[in-house]
Amino acid sequence: MVRLITFLPGTPPRPDILHSPAARTDRRDPGEVASLDGRLLASRGRPHSRMGRHPSARSHRSVELHPGGRQAGWTVRALERFAEVKPRLDLCRRQVLHNDFNTSNLVVDHASPQFLTGVIDFGDAVRTAIAVDVSTALMNQMPKTFDHGNRRDLFDEPRDVLRGYLRHAELTDEELRLIPFLSMGRLAVRALLTCWRAEIFPENSRYILRNTEAGWAHLEWFHSISTAQISDLLTR
């Protein structure tokens, strides 16, 4: 059975456009769309009871699925740091959100690929902290290749998205301090899930692991800085 809800003409954005130095202004567009999308969802009334699910509550138990080594250490530390800030996250503002705001779920004008025209795939929508959606949007703008020697800050490009978001919505100082931890936590969970799924479906491992290698470099970078430095990444 196939159910077509709606159709948006366009195409997914090209990575070279979103990640090129010349695209600094254009990268603000995903942030603007994320904030407007959040406002739209907030106006849609009372959420369904299942919108309160917590899909990553057992992530610590999944670490054993990873082969180990330094990567396992980075993952465990990321999840430990996330656990430390979770009580603060529970006190933050909440609403129904898209929850998977990545570049694959954006649609751009085929003739003008720098112009965003829509958002697709609301299958992961959930009622959670507003900061979670922002952290996902920022995480998905992190560079696909990352050289620790030449790049000192993983959030150089994500900050452009944040500037776009703040054009239409506000974030508290507490939310700004928590967002880097949320991005880091999602990186860890994605690494665990993709490694696990690649073992189950080896014939599709290339697709499943397409972002995992870059994710390890990102987790290593988080591992190399202090908790206080992570907290200050977006408040400067």
Secondary structure, 3 states (H helix, E strand, C coil): CCCCCCCCCCECCCHHHHCCHHHCCCCHHHHHHHHHHHHHHHCCCCCCHHHHCCCCCCHHHHHHHCCCCHHHHHHHHHHHHHHHHHHHHCCCCEEEECCCCCHHHEEECCCCCCCEEEECCCCCCEEEEHHHHHHHHHHCCCCCCCCCCCCCCCCCCHHHHHHHHCCCCCCCHHHHHHHHHHHHHHHHHHHHHHHHHHHHCHHHHHHHCCCHHHHHHHHHHHHCCCHHHHHCCCCC
